[in-house]
């Protein structure tokens, strides 16, 4: 029941004098069909469909049936209309709209222009506001989740201006149905349309990668995003769980959690479900607050080196990554294989000197496929570790089951034995992805704490690397330069190697690293040098000329 409050006011004429005999006549909304009202809250005593004013213009108390929506007309004693209110008691009817899908084709009184659901789009308990405006014609064909059409053909659209625009109100289900299609539609809408209050929240397991932004090169319209904790888990094999593309100068102010979905056993072979947690493409000056990433076979965060991938000056507040990439060899985490039959080609002191080795078991082809972002055919930063010495992989041949590595295999190394692979890690950036800024990077049980192949490397306030294959690796390949990298605080513990430089250039390299823990000159490994005719691998530090490394209070300038 609902009290008809208008009956509490006396009927007055234009001069403020009472109108004895005035009436409130009640009808069903938008009709002239009489509707009963009641004298008691229990609706046990009907007073018919009208109330008549006494000599002072006052009316008796009247209660309305909550199952009805009324039209109330105030008339003077001669039957002339003074006030016509339609609808009345609409609250009860609108509250019966639990979900957006239930509003489709529903009769809504013509004078109602805003409705609120008591549940989300397709499931859940929440609220979303929809409104009708004659001036607007929302495209419900392209964006069916944006609103609904009532019984009279009026279009009601989701209010994305005055209320938070979450995945839930746009129809992303929680539990039960696969949310992948609906979640992709949510990001597609924000890419093509301006949204005043986007709010990322919720946890979803998806069966295909989500693309946030416009892959065709058009910049996203919405570029500022707030939220709480937004989580994605890979529910099937895929290349990239989340791709951010063409979001230049965007601000993402929430915590994003990404999980590969595979077993988090220490052994790499169980982490094969998803290659990359977050791939960043063409998003210059992107700012992202907080990332938690776990269980990806190549990299937690990856920006590839294609010329079109202009992802310079990316700023990330903090990254926490576990079990990304090849893992730690000493702890038995990395992928291993048996090698034999080393054959050298090329000449001493040459950048084209290679050793070809046969393998009993080849590594997963996806590591060397152009089709998997994060595993480009150039094999940048892919290495093997043989007898505690690092080599760069140049080619994998799945016809002959061989690897070509650089430089020559050490002549003192056995002609057969076990090798382990090193690739990927918590962060992998290269090529056109320069000058990143990362506040805190914490990596554990990854191939590397960071793999930085871009010409201009990142500035990191704190890199904490524990139980990884390598603390950090710089340079995209032996022919690369690495400039402008700064790690202000570098903590490393229980790594196979602490700091590795793949490149062989000298004067083109500059950088600065500060470590208050155990990083010393002996921990810095330059792998880009060829062997001479006496089997000696160049031991000078030309690969890191102009770098300054601080450790335990002492400065070492290379």
N, C-alpha and C positions, 0 to 999 in steps of 0.2 A: 504494500500500500504506500501511497504518497499523498501528503497533504496538499490540497489545492490552495496555495498561499494567496493568490489574487483575491479569494473570497474574504480574506481578512480585512480588505480595504473597502470602505463604503463607496457606493456609486454616487459620484458628484457631477453636477453640470458645469458649464463653462464658468459660472460665477462662484463655484465652490459650494453650491447648495446641494443637499441630499436629493436623490431621485427615488422616491418611494415607488415600488412596483417594478423597478428595473430588474432585468433577469440575466443570469449566466446560463446560456444554452450550450450543452455539450454534445459533440459529434465525434465519430471516428475521424482520425486525421485525414485531411484533404477530401472530406466528403460532407454530406448533409445527413448522414445516417446517425440517428440519436444513439448516445452512449451513456450508460448509467453511471452515476456517482453515488457515494455512500456517506452515511452519517457517522460511521464508526470505523476505527482502524482495522477491525477484523473483517470488514466488508460484509457484515451479516445483514445490514439494513439498507436497502436501496432507497434513495429519495428521488428516483427517476432520472431524467436527463436535463433538469434545469433547477436553478435556485432563484427564488424571488426575494427582492429586498424589502425590508420592513419600512416603517415610516421614517426612520432615520437613515435609510439607504444601506443598511447593513444586511449581510447574508449569514446564513447558518454555516457551520463548519462542513466542509466536504472533503472526502477522501477518494483518491483515484485508484483504479485497478492497474497494478504494475504490469499486467500482461497486455495492456492496451496503450496505444498512443492516441491522445485526444486532440480535438480542435475545440477551443472555448471562445464563445462569442458573447460579448456584453452588449445588451440592447436597452434602450430606454422604454418607458411604459407604452410608447406608441409603436415599438417594434423596430425603431431605427438603430442601426449598428453604431456603437460607440468604439468598441475594441474587438479585434479579431486575432486571436493567438493560435497559431498552428506551426509547429507541433507543441503539445503540452505533454509532460511526462515522458519525453523521448529518452531520458537517461536509462530507464529500465530496458528499453528495446535495444539501445546501442550497446549496453553492457552484455547483451546476449551474443555479440560478435566475439567469439573467443579467438579466432585466427583469421588472418587475412583471406585465406582460401574460402572461409565460410561466408565472407562478405560478397563474393562474386555473385551477381544476379539477385542480390537481396533488395527488397523494397525499402527504400530510405525516403522519408518525407521530403518534399521538394525544398522546404526551407532549411533543412539540415545540410550544412556545408562542411562540417568537420565530424569525424568519428574516431573513436579510440578503441582498439582491440584490447582484449584482456590477456591475449597470448601473442606469441611471435607469429611469424609468417605461416609456418607449417607445423610448428610444434613448440613446446616450452611454455613457460609462464613469464610474461613480461608485458610490455605495452608498446604500441606504435600508433602514431597519429597519421591519419589520412585526411586530405582536404579536397574539396571540389572548387574550382575557380573557372568562371566563364571565360576569363582571359587566357587560360592555359589549356593546352591540348596535349597531355603527356603521351609519349609514344609507348603505349603498352604492348605493341606488337614486337618491337625491338627489345623492350625491357619489361617483360610480363610480370616480373617480381616488383616492379615499381608501384603498382596499384591495382585497382579493380574497377569494374563497371557495374553499376547498380541496375536494378530492374528497369529503370526508365532510360538507361543508356548514358547516364552521367558518369564521367570518369573521375575517380578519386585517386590522387597520387600520394605516395609516401612523403611526409614532411621531412626533408633532409636539411632544412634551413634552421629550424628552431630546436631540433632534437638530435641526439647522437645517432649517427648512421653506422650501425654495427652489422656484422655478418648475419646475426640472428634476425634482425628486423627485415633484412633483405631476402630472407628465405633459406639461409644455410642451416640444414638440419643438425641437431645434436643427437648423436646415437642413431642406430638403425640405418636409414638410407645413406648411401654413399654421398658425401657432401661435395665431392670434387667439382661437379658441373656448377652447382649453386655458388660455391666459393669463387670459382673463376669468373662467374657472372658478376659477382660483387666487385671484384677488382676491375673488370672490364667497364663497369658503369662509372667508377671513379676515374678511370683513365680518360673516358670520353666526355665526362660531365663534371661541372664544378659542384663540389659537395662542401658545405660550410663546416660541418662537424663530423668528419669521419672518425670512427673510434674502433680500433682494432682490439678484439678481445675474443677469448674462446680457444678451445683445443679441437683439432680436426685431423683425422687420418684420411689421407687422400690416395687415390690410385693412379694419379698422373700429376706431373709437375704443374705448379701454379705459376703463371706469368703475371707479374705486377708491373704494368706499364704497357707500352705499345711497341710490339716487335717491328712494325713497319717503318719506324723511324720518327713518327710524330710524337712530340712531347706530351706527356700526361697533362690533363687539365688540372686535376687536383694534385697538389704537391705538399700539403701539410697534413700530417696524420698524428693523432693522439691515440692513446689506448692504455690498456693495462698489460696483461700478459697474453700474447698471441702465439699459439703453438701449432706446428705442423709435424705430422709423422708420416713417413713413407709407408704406404700399405701395399706397395707393389714395386717391381724393379722400374727404375727411371733414371734419366741422366741427371737432372737438376730438380731438387725438391721445390725450391723457390727461386725464380729469376726476377731480378729488378732491372728493368730496361727503360731507357728514355724517361728517367725521373730526375732531370737536372735541377740542382738547387732545392731538392725536396728535403723536408724535415720529417723524420720518422721518430716520434717521441713515445716509444713504448719498449717493452721487452719482447724480443722475438726468440722463441725456442724452436729449434729444428732437430729432428731425430731421424736417422736413416732407417730405423725400423727393424734392422737386422739384429741378430744376437750381438751383444757387446763383449763376447769372449775376447781374451787378449790376442788370439790368433787372427791374423788378417783374413784368412780364408773364409771366416764366417761373416765378414762385413762386406757383402757384395751386392746388397739390395739397391743402393742409391749412390751415385758417383759424387755428387756435389750438394752440399746443404744450401748455400746461397751463392748464386752466380750474379755478378753485377756487370751490366753492359750499358754503355752510352749514358752514364748518369753522373756527369761532371758535377762536383761540389755537393754530392749527396751527403746528408748528415743522418746518422743512425745512432740511436742511444745505446742499445744493449743487446747483445747476441749470446745465446747459449746454443752450442752445436755439438752433436754427438752421433758417432757411428756412420761415417761416410767413407767409402773406399778410396776416394781420391783426395778431396779437400773439403774443409768446413766452409770456407769462403773462397771463392775463385773469381778472378777477372782475367779473361783470356787476352791474348796479344794480337788479335786481329786489328788491322788498321782502322776499322770502323768502330772499335770498342773504345770510345773516348770516355774513360771513367777516371779522369784525373781529379785530384784534390778531394777524394772521398774522405769523410771524417766519421770515424766510428768510436763511440765512447768506450765500450769494453767488449771483449770477446772472450768467452770461456769455451774451449773446445777439447773434446776427448775422443779418442779412437777414430782419428781421421788420417787417412793415408796409410803408409806401409808399416808403421809401428817401430818398435825398438828391437833391434837384433839381439842384444845381450839378454833381453828378457824373453826371447823366443816369440816375439809378436810379429815379426816381419815375414814376408813370403820368401821361401828359400827354394833353391834348385841345385841339382848336381851338374857341374860343367866338366868338359874334357876337350882334348884335341885343340889347343890354342894354335892359331896360325897368324903370324904377323905379316902385315903389308905396309907399304910406305917406307919412309926413311927417317933416320935419326933427326931429332930437333925439328921435325916437320909437324904441322898442324893436321896433316892427313895420315899420320901413322895410326893404324888400327890393329886390333887383335880380334879375330873371329873365333868364337868358342862354340862348341856344340853343347846342347842342353838335353838332359834326359826328359825334363818336363818343361814346356814353355809356359811363361806367365800368361794370365788371362788376356785374350786378344783385345779386350776393351781398353787395356792400358795404352795400346798403340793405335787406336782407331780415330780417324777424323770425325767419326759420327758421335763421339762422346766428348762433349765440351769438357775441358780439363785434361784431356789426353791428346793433344795435337800431334800431328805426324812429325813435327820437329823434335819431339821428345825432350824439350827443354827441362833441365833439372831432373831427368830420370837417371839414376845411377845404380851401379852394383857395387857391393862391398866384397872383396876377395882378399882373404888373409889380412884383414884390417886395413886394406888400402882401397880407396874409392876410385871408380872409373865411370866415365860418362857413357851412357848407351847412345849409340849412333843409329843403329838399325836393328829391328827384330824381323827375322825371316821365318815365317811359319811353314814354308815349303821344305826348307833344309833344316829346320829346328836349330837355328843358330842366332847368336847375338854378335853384333859388331860393337866393340867398345873402344874408347879413347882414354889414355894413350896405350902404348904397348903394355901387355901384361908383364909384370916384373919377372925377370928371368929366374929369380930365386923362388918364385911362387910355384907350388906343385902344378903339374900339367893337368891334374884333375882334382876335384874337391867340391866343396859346398860354397855357394855364393848366396848372398841375401840382397834384396832389392830395396832401394830407397826412392820414394817419390811422395809428392803431395805433402799434406800436413794441415795444420789448423788454418793457415792463410796461404794462398798462392796467388800472387799478382805479377803481371809481366807486361811487356810490350807497351801499349798505349795507356796503361793504367798506372800513372805516375803520381808521386807526391801525396801518397795517402798519409793520413794522420790517425793513429790509433792510441787511445788513452792507455788502456790496459789490455794486454794479450796474455792469457793464461792457457797453456797447452799441456796436455798430458797424454801419454800413450799414442802419440801421433807420429807420422813419418818425420815431420819437422815441426818445430814451434812456428816457424815462418819460412816460406819459400818465396824469395823476392827477386824476380827476374826482370822487373821494369828498369829502364835506364835510370830513372830517378826513383830511388827506393823510398820507403816510408819513414816517417818520424814516429817513434813509439816511445811513450813515456815510461812504460814498464813492460818488459817481455819476461815472463816467468815460464821457463821451460823445464819440465820434469818427466823423465822416463820416456823421452822421444828418441827417434832415430838420430836426429840432429837438432841442436838448439835453434840454429838459424842457418839458412843457406842463401847466398847472394850470387847474382849473375844468372842469366837465362841459359847460357851455354858457353862453351870455351871461347867463343868469339864475341862475347857480350861485354859491355862496360856496365859499371854500377856506380852511380854518382848520387851524392846528396842524401845518403841514408844516415839517420841518427837514431840510436837506441840510448835513451838517457839513463835507463836502469835495466841491466841485463842479469837475470838470475837463472842459472842453469844447474841441473842436478841429474845424475844417473843417465846421461845421454851416451850414445855410441860416439858421436862427435859433437863438440860444442859449437864451433863456428866454422863454416865451410864457405870458400869462395870458388865457384866453378870457373869464372872467367880468367883470362890470361893477360888482359891489358894492364898497363901500369898507370900512365899519366892521366888517363880518362876517368880514373876512379877517385872518389873522395867519400869520406864518411867519418862517423864519430860514434864510438860505443863506450859506455861506461859500465863497469862491472865491479861490484863491491864483494863479490863472492870468489869464485875459483878460476875465472877466466884469465889465462896467462898467455904469453906469446906462443907457447908450445901447443895450446889448444886451438890455434888458428891454422886451418888447413887450406892451402891453395891447390886446387886439383886441376887447374887449366893448363899446366905445363907439360910439354912433351918430354920424352926420354932422350938422352944423348946416346952416343955410340957405346958408352960404357954402362948402359942400363941405368944410369942415374936420372932420376926425375928431378928437374930443377927445384932446388930447395930455397931459392931466394923468395922474396916477398913482393915481386913485381906485380902480382895480381892484386895486391892491396896497397900499392903506393898511395900516399897522401891520406891514408886512413890513420886516425888516432884512436888508440884503444887504452882506456884507463882501467887499471885493475889494482885492487888493494892499495890504493893511494899512489901508485906509480903510473907514469905516462909512457906509452910506447908509441912512437911515431914511425910509420913504415914509409 
